[in-house]
Amino acid sequence: PLLDYYGAQSKLFTMPGVGHVLTIFNQLCAELDARKHDIQSVMHETRRFAPSEAFVVAAAVDAERLQALHRHAAEDHVGFWAAQARTHLTWQRMFDHALDDSRAPHYQWFSGGLINASYNCLDRHLDTRGEQVAITFETDDAQVIRYTYAELHRQVCQLGNALRSLGIGKGDRVVLYLPMGPQAVIAMQACARIGAVHSAVFGGFSADSLKDRIEDAGARLVITADAAPRGGKRVDLKGAVDKALSNGGCASVERVLVYQRMDGCPMHPQRDLRWQDLVPSQPTHCEPEWVDAGHPLFLLYTSGSTGKPKGVQHSTGGYLLGATVTMQWVFDLKPGDVFWCTADVGWITGHSYVAYGPLANGIEQVMFEGVPTYPDGERFWRMIAAHKVSIFYTAPTAIRALMRLGDELPARHDLSSLRLLGTVGEPINPEAWLWYHRVIGGGRCPIVDTWWQTETGAMMIAPVPGAMPIKPGSCTRPLPGICIDIVDEDGVPVTQIGRGGLLVVTKPWPSMLSTIWGNDARYAETYFGRFGNSVYVAGDGAQRDEDGDVWILGRIDDVLNVSGHRLGTMEVESALAAHPRVAEAAVVGRPHDIKGEAILAFVVVRGEREHAIASGLQRELCGWVAEQLGAIARPDEVRLVDGLPKTRSGKIMRRLLRSIGAGQHLTQDTSTLENPAILDQLRG
Ligand code: WT7
């Protein structure tokens, strides 16, 4: 019955053969089922929007140029990337081999090359645009602070020297637990300058999450702030660091460097140092550490379907190339552009398109400390007008939230400086796309819907806006030098239009992750374990339409995407299971109008269920998870139940739970449930 159901109901997939229902395919079907509403509305959206003639005429990359790039890459994949690396990066010593694949899937890009990321982002601009604004920073309370390239360079050098004075050097890991702001960029650039490996942890993560990441990375230094103002509130940061380091935790950490952003915090006498005391007196010259192209630039922890978050490791040369050229292609960069990416520096988008890409390209960017709805829902639009932003890059969840507030809010502001809009992080529904296009872009700005991941380092599938038409909900085509395919569970390319499959990348690309920190086996297994060492499995489902454009269908594994933030269901489940009153828990995502996905947890309690309900345990558990993992992981709903639905072999039937969460009519066979009466409790 299951096969019939999907065969008949979901035309997106054709079953490969009866009795051949592999887990991953089941998951894919289930995921699609949960998203059927979205997908159908997406797939009915066939309108195309061509760039205006004015946009095309001025485009940095027009159709002809794009075709030439694609042709070059198709004829000589490695040679293409080598040419890009020679043109767009400044090398201390040129690389000998563009790609060494002798240890695949551990690909080595640009081996023999010596480079420094901070030199590429700062020093090389000093002669030509030292006095140009690099960062326009707007604080939570709307003060504006500008940093020129020369000023940023000076501060990065001083912090680099300060780190060296603490004995930090090449290869040492430095965890950054910092608010959104220039200091985060300065800290990343200073680490890069001295060859230290930064690992930024989003300020919304809890002390426990921070501790896990510090310990896995073996960091010697933590750079943090006393606290951060966000939406008029004080977000404590140093308190979480103190907690993470208490009771002998994080034994590798020798020092904590504290940037005082607000009213200060208790300082541990031997361990803690104030940025403001140490850094400003440092010399302003700091010799860059020239590192091999493959030297790790940073680690960034992200969630997978199993286990603890993994430290995605990025190389210096390949990563920087990806962040640099994709900006030129997708954001159509030109002198005079003011770029604003709203992502926090704690996420990959804040690395590639705040901390590195804009600086490597020598453009001006806006950084914002606060939230889109403080002091009111006009904040983004007011800022775009005030700073004359020309390129604006944000997440669908923000667009949906602001769309709700009505057209009048953006209409009060002069948004005519905008010429290009972008989205990232999750599929965008046509309604939000069309609103963004019409109301924010005034109908004249192309929208680049950019698909990529923490692991890919840079944008992979995205429009080149002056060279092609776009459609609401499609990220269109892979960029030059990026080879993707959509395959079935046997790895066979899906050729049928509108049929879904697994999104894979079939050739290595420079900004790909180098490995998972300290766990080469997990790297090989997670990304290349399925179809061999040359096929990277992204973890997303996708399909092509009749024009060959790609539509992302969402994750096919147990990874949640809540407001564009990536979370593993297992992480939330283990946090719940750590509560003394929880016997067992299962977590699924359910469709949410603004967040994309919301977290729904089913929990079996120890002791009386009725009593637990009466005592408000659901609420307590929501708070517990937020405390364990961070506010972004707070469940939207906890349902207390007497048992979880399991198969005869004892596996939790997540697919069933997803259908229940989505409020769908159940088509699954529930006769195997040990206790069918539980169904009513599951329905809540
Ligand atoms: C996952 C990666 C890449 C920066 C932010 C997220 C989803 C990302 C899109 C898009 C549909 C998207 C995918 C992907 N995703 N961009 N344009 N359309 N889905 O990075 O936290 O590593 O998450 O985000 O599911 O696998 P991340």
Residues whose N, C-alpha, C, O or C-beta is under 5 A from the ligand:
A	BS01	WT7	T349 T423 V424 G425 E426 P427 D449 T450 W451 W452 Q453 T454 E455 C475 A538 D540 I552 G554 R555 G564 R566
